Amino acid sequence: MIQEIAPQVYHLEYQVKEPAAAGKVFCFREGCVLLTRERRVPLRAQLGDCPIRYRYLFAIDREEYYLGEPLGPVQVPGLEWMPRRVLRGLEPLSQAFAGYTARHLEHWYRDNRFCGRCGGPMEPGMEERKLVCAACGFQVYPRINPAVIVAVHDGDRLLMTRYARRPIPWFVLLAGFIEVGETAEQCVAREVREEVGIQVKHIRYYGSQPWGMSGNLTLAYTAELDGGDRLTVDRTELAEARWFFRDQVPIRKEDRVSITQDMVRAFAAGRF
């Protein structure tokens, strides 16, 4: 999965510092990310005098990563603006994880330039990662959206679905956001009931995954069918829902990063 970068180590301790020449910089603009033609993360030295504001993000082992916020046109020989989706395929895996995490923080910084309470300008905190209103002192911390994903199974069958209004044509597992006052397990049962009209039991925790592209923390569960297996699909959310036998589940071999495919592979291998 995308966060499994061992033996490399992710260091998230907050610092306020300017990048050294060897610091790696993620720049985002209008759905694109700036990379070398070989799809490498550019170094601070390669960006020269471009109009960019730098923010320290984190380190992986001893490599430091920064967010570069363009303050004007950024055009550098050897660097190209590429669709953000290419981040998923960066090599090694630690670079994909770094790109997703950088995107998460870039989105937060971008959407919190002004105070939601009084409208004043927000400034970065000095002792921890937060934004502070210079006028009223209101503080904002990075937003993390809690969500669940569930592998519903019935003996040797796994329930998989396709989205109705997303550019994802392949089959995935049921998922949804946790509502206020709801436990993750209650969310699992509700999402299954709302989207396909069945009941589940024996809801068990499987694992978790940060998904920086959308700012989510996904909590993954398995659950067993409880009662009838007739599916009533919510067509506003799903285009299709289908039971797959263990030897027929669709596995996306090119997907090495998502917890969805980790669970599908686990089911195919008989681990639940």
C-alpha positions in Angstrom: 0.0 0.0 0.0 1.1 3.6 -0.6 2.2 4.2 3.0 4.2 1.0 3.2 7.6 2.5 2.5 9.8 0.5 4.9 12.7 0.3 5.4 12.5 4.1 4.7 11.0 6.2 7.5 8.5 9.0 7.3 9.4 11.9 9.6 6.5 14.3 10.1 8.0 16.6 12.8 7.1 20.2 12.0 9.8 22.7 11.2 10.0 26.2 9.8 13.0 26.4 7.4 14.1 27.3 3.9 15.0 24.5 1.5 18.6 23.6 0.9 19.6 23.0 -2.8 19.0 19.3 -2.5 15.5 19.7 -1.0 12.7 18.1 -3.0 9.9 20.4 -4.0 6.3 19.6 -5.0 4.6 22.4 -7.0 0.9 22.1 -7.8 -1.2 24.2 -10.3 -4.6 23.7 -11.8 -4.7 19.9 -11.4 -1.1 19.4 -12.4 2.2 18.7 -10.6 5.7 19.9 -11.7 8.1 17.0 -12.3 11.1 16.3 -14.4 10.6 14.6 -17.8 11.7 11.3 -16.1 8.9 11.8 -13.5 11.2 12.7 -10.7 10.5 15.3 -8.0 12.5 18.4 -8.8 15.2 19.8 -6.4 15.2 23.3 -5.1 18.4 24.0 -7.1 16.5 23.2 -10.3 13.9 25.9 -9.6 16.4 28.7 -9.5 14.8 32.2 -9.2 11.2 31.1 -10.0 8.6 33.0 -8.1 7.8 30.4 -5.5 7.0 30.4 -1.8 8.4 27.4 0.1 7.0 25.5 3.0 8.7 22.6 4.8 6.5 19.5 4.7 8.3 16.4 6.0 11.3 14.1 5.5 11.7 10.5 4.4 14.9 9.2 5.9 17.2 12.3 5.4 15.5 13.6 2.3 13.5 16.8 3.0 10.3 17.6 1.1 8.9 21.1 0.6 5.7 22.6 -0.9 6.4 25.1 -3.6 3.5 27.6 -4.0 3.9 29.4 -7.4 3.5 33.2 -7.1 3.7 33.6 -10.8 4.4 31.6 -14.0 6.8 28.7 -13.4 8.6 27.4 -16.5 11.9 25.6 -16.2 13.8 23.7 -18.9 13.6 20.0 -18.2 10.6 20.3 -16.0 7.0 19.7 -17.1 3.5 20.3 -15.6 1.9 16.8 -15.6 -1.6 15.6 -14.5 -1.7 14.9 -10.7 -2.7 11.3 -11.4 0.9 10.5 -12.4 1.9 10.8 -8.7 0.4 7.3 -8.1 3.0 5.7 -10.3 6.1 7.5 -9.0 9.1 5.3 -8.2 10.1 4.2 -5.7 6.9 3.9 -3.7 8.1 6.4 -1.1 7.9 9.1 -3.9 4.2 8.3 -4.6 3.5 8.5 -0.8 5.4 11.8 -0.6 3.4 13.2 -3.6 0.0 12.2 -2.1 0.9 13.6 1.3 2.2 16.8 -0.2 -1.0 17.2 -2.2 -3.0 16.7 1.0 -1.2 19.6 2.7 -1.2 21.8 -0.4 -5.0 21.5 -0.5 -5.2 22.5 3.2 -2.9 25.5 2.8 -4.8 26.7 -0.3 -8.2 26.5 1.3 -7.3 28.2 4.5 -5.6 31.4 3.4 -8.3 33.4 5.3 -9.9 33.0 8.7 -13.3 31.2 8.7 -14.3 33.2 11.7 -13.4 36.8 11.0 -12.0 36.8 7.4 -8.5 37.9 8.5 -5.3 36.5 6.9 -3.9 33.2 8.2 -0.3 32.8 9.2 1.7 29.6 9.8 2.3 28.6 13.4 5.8 28.4 14.6 5.8 25.5 17.0 3.4 23.0 15.3 1.7 22.6 11.9 -1.3 25.0 12.1 -2.6 28.3 10.7 -3.3 31.1 13.0 -5.5 34.2 12.3 -3.4 37.4 12.7 -6.6 39.3 13.7 -8.6 37.1 16.1 -6.2 34.2 17.0 -8.4 31.5 15.5 -6.4 28.3 14.8 -6.8 25.7 12.1 -5.1 22.3 11.9 -4.8 20.1 8.9 -8.1 18.6 7.9 -8.4 14.8 7.8 -11.6 13.2 6.5 -12.5 9.9 8.2 -14.0 7.3 5.9 -14.6 3.6 5.9 -14.2 0.9 3.2 -15.7 -2.5 3.6 -15.2 -5.9 2.0 -18.6 -7.6 2.3 -18.3 -11.4 1.9 -20.6 -14.4 1.9 -18.6 -17.6 2.0 -16.6 -17.6 -1.3 -18.3 -14.5 -2.7 -17.2 -10.9 -2.4 -19.4 -7.9 -3.1 -17.9 -5.3 -5.4 -19.4 -2.2 -7.0 -18.8 0.4 -9.7 -19.4 4.1 -9.2 -22.1 6.0 -11.1 -20.5 9.4 -11.3 -16.8 9.1 -11.0 -14.1 8.5 -13.6 -13.3 5.1 -12.1 -14.7 2.4 -14.5 -13.3 -0.6 -12.6 -14.9 -2.5 -9.7 -14.2 -1.3 -6.1 -15.4 -2.0 -2.6 -18.2 -0.1 -0.8 -17.0 3.0 1.0 -18.3 6.2 2.5 -17.6 9.0 5.0 -18.3 8.7 8.7 -21.1 11.1 9.9 -21.0 13.2 13.0 -21.7 11.1 16.1 -21.3 7.8 14.3 -18.7 5.1 15.0 -16.8 3.6 12.1 -18.6 0.3 12.6 -22.0 2.0 12.5 -20.9 3.7 9.3 -20.0 0.4 7.7 -23.5 -1.0 8.4 -25.2 2.2 7.3 -23.3 2.5 4.0 -23.9 -1.1 3.1 -27.6 -0.8 3.9 -28.0 2.5 2.0 -26.1 1.6 -1.1 -27.0 -2.0 -1.7 -29.9 -2.7 0.7 -28.5 -5.6 2.6 -27.5 -6.2 6.3 -24.1 -7.3 7.6 -22.7 -8.8 10.7 -19.3 -9.7 12.3 -17.8 -6.3 11.3 -14.0 -6.6 11.8 -11.2 -4.1 11.5 -8.7 -4.8 8.7 -6.4 -1.8 8.6 -6.1 1.8 7.7 -4.6 4.0 5.0 -4.0 7.8 4.6 -5.2 8.9 1.1 -3.7 12.3 0.6 -5.2 12.9 -2.8 -8.6 13.5 -1.2 -7.4 14.2 2.3 -9.0 11.0 3.8 -8.0 8.6 6.5 -9.6 5.3 5.4 -10.5 2.7 8.0 -10.9 -0.7 6.3 -13.3 -3.5 7.5 -14.5 -6.9 6.5 -18.1 -7.9 7.2 -20.3 -10.9 6.6 -23.6 -11.0 4.9 -26.5 -11.2 7.4 -29.7 -12.5 5.7 -30.8 -12.3 2.1 -28.3 -11.5 -0.7 -30.7 -9.6 -3.0 -29.1 -6.3 -3.9 -31.0 -3.0 -4.1 -28.6 -0.6 -5.7 -28.6 3.2 -5.0 -28.3 4.4 -8.6 -27.4 7.9 -7.4 -24.1 6.4 -6.0 -23.5 3.2 -7.9 -23.7 2.1 -11.5 -23.5 -1.6 -10.6 -23.1 -4.0 -7.6 -22.2 -7.7 -8.1 -21.1 -10.7 -6.2 -17.9 -12.3 -7.4 -16.7 -15.8 -6.5 -13.2 -16.0 -4.9 -11.5 -17.2 -8.1 -13.2 -14.5 -10.2 -12.6 -11.3 -8.3 -11.2 -8.6 -10.5 -7.7 -7.8 -9.4 -5.9 -4.7 -10.8 -2.3 -5.9 -11.1 -1.1 -2.4 -11.7 -2.6 -1.1 -8.4 0.1 -1.4 -5.7 -1.0 1.5 -3.6 -4.7 1.2 -2.5 -6.1 -0.6 0.5 -9.0 -1.7 -1.8 -6.8 -3.9 -3.9 -4.9 -5.1 -0.8 -8.2 -6.4 0.6 -9.3 -7.9 -2.7 -6.0 -9.8 -3.0 -6.4 -11.0 0.6 -9.9 -12.3 -0.2 -8.7 -14.0 -3.3 -5.9 -15.7 -1.3 -8.4 -17.0 1.2 -7.3 -14.8 4.1 -10.9 -14.0 5.1 
